[in-house]
């Protein structure tokens, strides 16, 4: 049976009425898509298309409504912070609902953990029905030998301002789903020197995601320099409060990403 990916047709979309934030007609018509049945197509057909189309992960999602906007805008990975010290942290009950919404649209849910212990991570993953576990911090990364066989992992590497890696990839015996490269202080909205950064050779099922200060105005520059397999955006699609996601910024970011297939 061939490996499959899901595709969706872009159609007009209106947010659910309950507690929904209003979206302008222009945004509704040009960015969001109505929920459609998933259509499976052979992965080989996408490989024949040489266009550069990175996967988009929208992270720091704090509500089911923001999750729905993210997947309708085109995000394939929906990240939520399960570290209580983050301003974007969500309780497990909300994370479970975010995960449910992501899956209902064919996207995957990602739980972000920072220096948590093994039992905390596994309990949260089971409760929220997570697709992927993202490991930040040395303490969480040290749990990789315990987690990787039965869980899908996003392993975080951090780069300093000059684009030099601070921590090394794990042993090649661990073939993980994704690597993610972020700035030294992940989640800060701050980037690093993309021109100087060199991605090390790693074994990964899907490649690597670039994070750190991405937004609609710089994502083309970052992706052109590094050609990552995916892009991780959080603060770059938020309202000024840094918490709620702004549908206009979401659409602007996705519009910029779509121009990347011309590279």
N, C-alpha and C positions, 0 to 999 in steps of 0.2 A: 504493500500500500504506500503510495507516495506521501512524503511530508506535505502538510498543507499549511496555508496561511489564510487569513480572512480578509475580505475586501468589502467595502461598503459604498453605496451610492450616495452622492451629496444631494440632499433635498432640503427644503425649508423645515425649520425646527422652531418650536416655541417651548419655553421652559414650563415645567409643571406649575400650576397656579398656587399651590400651597407654599407660602413663605418664599416665593420665587422673587428674585430681583429682576426688574424690567430690563429688557435688552432691546436696543434700537432695531428698527427694521433692516437697516443696512447690515448690521452685524448678523442678524438672524438669517438674512438671505445669502451672505457671502461666506459664512464660516461654518455654522452648525449644520448637522445632518440629522434627519429624522431616524429614529431607531428602525433598522431593517433586519430581516433574517440574515444570518451569516452565510456567506457563499464560500465554499471551500474550493481553492484552485491549487493545482500542483505548484510546489515551490520552484520547480525547474523553469516554469514560465516566467517567474520574476527574475531568475538568474539570467535568462536570455536578454532581459532588458537591462542595459548597462547604465541606466540612469542612477545617480547617487540619491538615494532616498533613505536617510537615517530614521530609525525608530525614535519617537518622542516619548519621553517620560515626564509627566507633570507631577511634581512632588509637593509636599507640604499641603496636601488636600485636607481640609478640616470639616467638610460636610458632604452629605450625599448629593446635594444640589451642585456643589462645585465639582464633584466627581463626574456627574452627568454632563456638565458643560465641557469638562476636559475630554471625555471620550468622544463626545459629539464634535468637538473641535478637531479630533484626529489623534489624540494621545493613545498609545497602545499599552503604556505602563502607567499605573496610577499609584503614586507613593504617598504614604501617610506616616507621620512621625509618631512613634510609640515610646519615645524617650521623654519622661515627664519634665525634664529641665528645659525643653524647647518651648518657645512661645506658640509654636504650631502643633504641639502635642495634642492628640485626641484620645479620649477614653476608649476602651475596648469595644464598648457598645456601639459607638459611632464608627469606629474602624471596621467593625463587622458589616455595618450598613454600607459603608463606602466600598468595601470589597464586593458585596453583593451587587451593587450598581455597576461596578467595573466589569464583573463577569457577565452581567446581563447584556452588555454591549460587545462582548468578545474581547475585552481588554483584560490585562492581568494586574492583580493587586500586589503591591510591594510594601512590606512593613519595615520601617527604618529603626534599627536598634543601635544604641550607643553605650558601649561598656556594660551591657546587661549580662546576667548569668544565663546558663543554659536552660534552666527550668523556666525562667521568665520569658525567654524567647520562644520556647516550644509551647508554653501555655498560651501566649498571645497568638502564635501562629495557628494553633488549633481552634481557639475561640473565634478568631476573625476569619478563618478559612483563607489564609494568605496563599498566594501563588509563589511568592518569592520573599526571601529574608535578606535584608541589606545590612551588612555588618560594618559599623563604624567603630573606631576606637580599638586600641590594642587588646583590651580585655575581651571584647566581642570577637575580634579576629582570631584570638587564640583558641576559640571554641570551634574553629573550622573542622578539625579532625572528628569532632563529635556530631557535627551538623550536616556535613556535606553529602553523606550517602543517602539520607532520607529526606533531604530538603533541597530546594533550588536556591542557589546563593548568588547574591550580588556582593562582590568583594570590593571594598573601597580602598583606593590608593590616594594618598594626598601629595600634592606638589606645593613647593614654596613659591614665593612671588616670582622667582626667576625660572620657574618651570622645572625645578629639580625635585625628583621624587624623595619624599621623606621616609616612606616605608616601602619595603620590598614586596613583590608578589610572593605568594606561597609556593611551595614545592610544586613541580609540574605533575605530580601524581594526582593533584586535585584539578579535575577538569570541571570548571564552574560554568554557570549559565552566563553570567556577565561579570566584567570588571567595570568599575566606575572610578574615574579620576576627577577629584575635586580639589579645591584650594586647601591650604593648610587648615583653615577653620571651616569645615563644611557647614553649609546652611547660612553662611554669613552674607551671601550675595556678592562676594568678592571673587574675582577671577585670578588668573596667573598668566605668566608669559607663554602664550600659545606658540609663538614663533620658535622659542628655544626648547619647548618640551619635546621629548622623544618617548613614545610609548614603548615599553620593554616588550620582549617576546613573551607572550603568555598563552596558555591553553584555555580556550573558552568556547562554549557552544555557540554563542551569539556575537561575540566580539566585546567591544567596550563602549561605555557611555562617557561623554564629556559633560562635566558639571562645573559650576562656579561662575556666578555673575552673568549668566547668559540672559539676553533679552532680544527683542526684535531687531534692534539696531546694530548688534554686534555678532549675532549668531552666524551670519554669512562669513564674516572674517574668521571666526573661530573654526568653523567647519571647513573652510577653504584651506586653512593652515594644517589641520590635523586629520581630516576625513575620518572622524569616529564613526562607529556603527550606529550610535544613538546619541541623543542629546537630552540632557536632564535640566529642566527649568523649574524654578520655584518662585523666588522673589521677583523675577522678571515678568511674571504674569499676575502679580498681586495689586490690589488697591494700595494707596499710600499707607494704610494701617499695617501692611505686611502680613495680613492674615487671610482675608477673603480674596478669592480669585476674581480678577477683573475680566469679563468676557471680551471686551475690546482688546485688551492686551493679549489674551489668549489667541484671538484671531490674528492679530498683528504678528505674533510670533510664528504661528503656523503658516501665514502667508510668506514670511521670510524663509521658512524652512522649505516651502515648496519651490522657491527659486533655486534651491541648491541642486535640483536635478539637471540644471543647465551647466553645472561645473564640468 
